[in-house]
Amino acid sequence: MLALRAELEELKRRTLYSAAIGAGGLRVYDGGAISVESGMGHDTFYAGKSDVNGKQVTFLKRHNGSNVFGTGIYVPNGEQYWAMYDRGNNILVSDDAASGVGLANPWLSIPLYPCFSVAASAIYGYMNLPASSVASETVLWSGRIPQMHHGFVGIDGVWGQASGANSATYKLKLNGTIVGSWSTGGALEVANKGPFNANAFINQQWIAVDLTVQASGTGNVAAQIAGCTCRGS
């Protein structure tokens, strides 16, 4: 009896920190969780059930409770994502849970260079050229993606009728494959186009990016790119 009492007292004095796990392991189940608290009343580590349909998440946080790294639940489809955060709790890097492939953040710019010259007879706030010069499909801008880590591309610019009366069709191509196209008729627009699905190009290197235009009518058509990005869905 005295021996049993001594063993119970010893167990009371022990903490989990002093416990050792050899060849076995520690298993948490049935909605359990593991957390590590900071001295400021926040969890610096948590692995367990979330508030979204009881799905599991893991988070590593700073002593003040702000996120460093973790997995979360993308509510529309219930899929998990992982993300890294800055001190303002903004996502720096994350995968794309919506599409299931590639990165969602950060967006990466694709440098594109003009494949045409503009006459110096007038000054415009955007590049444009005669519709007659692009009566057949013509590459106007070109560039390269060193390696594709995103599943989508987007493009922003000035499109359509700069003068006269014309219509134009623009096509965005990756390695010669059309991933997106849009047309304008009798109007000038400053607009973002996409995002266009580029899942087939994930992890490919030195992908050729081309913007083409084909126009009919009189006057000039706009051909100004403001930005082009690899991005999430």
C-alpha positions in Angstrom: 0.0 0.0 0.0 2.8 2.4 0.9 4.5 1.5 -2.4 1.4 2.3 -4.4 0.9 5.6 -2.6 4.5 6.5 -3.4 4.0 5.8 -7.1 0.8 8.0 -7.2 2.7 10.9 -5.6 5.4 10.5 -8.2 2.9 10.6 -11.0 1.5 13.8 -9.6 4.9 15.5 -9.6 5.6 14.5 -13.2 4.7 16.8 -16.2 4.2 15.9 -19.8 7.4 17.8 -20.6 9.4 15.2 -18.7 7.6 12.3 -20.5 9.6 10.4 -23.1 8.2 8.6 -26.1 10.5 5.9 -27.5 9.6 3.7 -30.4 5.9 4.5 -30.1 4.1 7.8 -30.7 1.4 10.2 -29.5 -2.0 10.0 -31.1 -4.7 12.7 -30.7 -8.2 11.8 -32.1 -11.9 12.3 -31.7 -11.7 16.0 -32.1 -8.7 16.5 -29.7 -6.1 19.1 -30.2 -2.5 20.0 -29.2 -1.7 23.7 -28.3 1.3 25.6 -26.9 0.5 28.8 -25.0 2.7 31.9 -24.9 3.1 34.0 -21.8 0.7 36.6 -23.3 -2.4 34.4 -23.4 -2.1 33.3 -27.0 -1.5 29.9 -28.6 1.9 29.9 -30.4 1.1 26.5 -31.9 -2.3 24.7 -32.5 -3.2 21.5 -34.2 -6.7 20.3 -34.0 -10.3 20.9 -35.0 -11.3 24.2 -36.7 -14.6 26.1 -36.6 -15.4 25.1 -40.2 -17.3 21.8 -40.3 -14.9 20.4 -37.7 -12.1 20.0 -40.2 -8.5 19.9 -38.9 -6.1 22.8 -39.1 -2.5 23.5 -37.9 -1.2 27.0 -37.0 2.1 28.4 -36.0 1.8 31.9 -34.4 3.8 34.6 -32.9 3.8 35.3 -29.1 1.1 38.0 -29.7 -1.2 35.6 -31.5 -0.6 36.8 -35.1 -0.2 34.1 -37.7 3.1 32.9 -39.1 2.2 29.7 -41.0 -0.8 27.5 -41.1 -3.5 25.6 -42.9 -7.0 26.8 -43.2 -10.3 25.9 -44.8 -11.5 27.5 -48.1 -15.2 27.7 -47.2 -16.8 27.5 -50.7 -15.5 24.0 -51.4 -14.2 22.9 -48.0 -10.7 22.3 -49.2 -7.6 23.0 -47.1 -5.0 25.6 -48.0 -1.7 26.5 -46.5 -0.4 30.0 -46.1 2.5 32.1 -44.8 1.7 35.5 -43.2 3.4 38.8 -42.5 3.1 40.7 -39.2 -0.1 42.4 -40.4 -1.8 39.0 -40.9 -1.6 39.5 -44.7 -1.0 36.3 -46.8 2.4 36.3 -48.4 2.4 32.9 -50.0 -0.4 30.3 -50.3 -1.6 27.5 -52.6 -4.8 27.7 -54.6 -7.5 25.7 -52.8 -10.2 27.0 -55.2 -8.7 25.3 -58.3 -6.6 22.7 -56.5 -3.4 23.4 -58.3 -0.6 26.0 -58.2 -0.1 29.1 -56.1 -2.8 31.6 -55.2 -0.4 34.2 -53.8 1.7 36.1 -54.6 0.8 37.2 -58.1 3.9 37.5 -60.3 4.3 39.9 -63.2 5.0 38.7 -66.7 7.1 41.3 -68.6 5.8 41.7 -72.1 7.5 43.7 -74.8 6.0 45.4 -77.9 6.6 43.8 -81.3 5.6 47.0 -83.2 6.6 50.6 -83.5 4.4 53.6 -83.1 4.6 56.6 -85.4 5.5 59.9 -83.6 2.9 62.0 -85.5 0.7 62.2 -82.4 0.8 61.8 -78.6 -1.7 59.4 -77.0 -2.1 58.1 -73.5 -1.9 54.6 -74.8 -0.3 52.7 -77.8 -2.4 52.2 -80.9 -1.9 51.4 -84.5 -3.8 51.4 -87.8 -6.5 48.7 -88.1 -5.3 48.1 -91.6 -1.8 46.9 -90.3 -3.4 44.1 -88.3 -6.0 42.9 -90.9 -4.7 39.4 -90.2 -3.8 38.0 -86.8 -0.6 39.7 -85.6 1.6 39.3 -82.5 1.8 42.7 -80.8 3.3 41.8 -77.4 5.6 38.9 -76.4 7.5 37.7 -73.4 8.4 34.6 -71.4 7.4 32.9 -68.1 10.7 31.3 -66.6 8.7 28.7 -64.7 4.9 28.4 -64.1 3.8 28.0 -60.5 0.2 29.4 -60.9 -2.8 28.0 -62.5 -4.1 31.2 -64.1 -3.0 34.3 -66.0 -4.6 37.7 -66.2 -4.0 40.8 -68.3 -4.9 44.4 -68.0 -4.8 47.2 -70.7 -6.4 49.4 -73.2 -8.4 47.7 -76.0 -10.6 48.5 -78.9 -11.3 51.5 -81.1 -8.9 54.4 -80.7 -10.2 56.3 -83.8 -12.3 55.7 -86.9 -14.8 52.8 -86.9 -13.4 49.4 -86.3 -13.6 46.2 -84.3 -10.8 43.9 -83.0 -10.2 40.5 -81.5 -7.4 40.0 -79.0 -6.0 36.6 -78.1 -3.6 35.6 -75.2 -1.5 32.6 -76.0 0.9 30.4 -74.0 3.3 28.4 -76.1 1.0 29.0 -79.1 -2.2 27.8 -77.3 -5.0 30.2 -76.9 -5.9 30.5 -73.2 -8.1 33.6 -73.5 -9.7 35.9 -76.1 -12.0 38.9 -76.2 -13.5 41.2 -78.8 -14.3 44.9 -79.0 -16.7 46.6 -81.4 -17.0 50.3 -81.8 -15.7 51.1 -78.3 -12.6 51.8 -76.3 -12.2 50.1 -73.0 -9.6 50.0 -70.2 -10.2 46.6 -68.6 -8.8 43.6 -66.9 -9.3 40.3 -68.8 -9.3 36.9 -67.2 -8.2 35.2 -65.1 -7.7 32.5 -67.8 -7.0 28.9 -67.0 -3.4 27.9 -67.4 -3.4 24.7 -65.3 -1.9 22.7 -68.2 1.3 24.7 -68.0 2.1 24.2 -64.2 5.8 23.6 -63.7 6.7 24.2 -67.3 9.7 26.4 -68.0 10.3 29.3 -70.4 6.7 29.5 -71.6 6.2 31.8 -74.5 3.5 34.5 -73.9 2.0 36.3 -76.9 -0.8 38.8 -77.3 -2.2 38.9 -80.8 -4.8 41.2 -82.4 -6.9 41.1 -85.6 -8.9 44.1 -86.7 -11.2 45.3 -89.4 -12.5 48.7 -90.3 -10.9 52.2 -90.4 -8.8 54.2 -88.0 -6.7 52.9 -85.2 -7.0 50.2 -82.6 -5.6 50.3 -79.1 -2.8 48.0 -78.2 -1.6 48.9 -74.7 -0.8 46.5 -72.0 -0.8 47.9 -68.4 0.0 44.6 -66.7 0.1 40.8 -67.1 0.3 38.4 -64.2 0.6 34.8 -63.2 -2.1 34.5 -60.5 -4.5 32.3 -58.5 -8.1 31.7 -59.4 
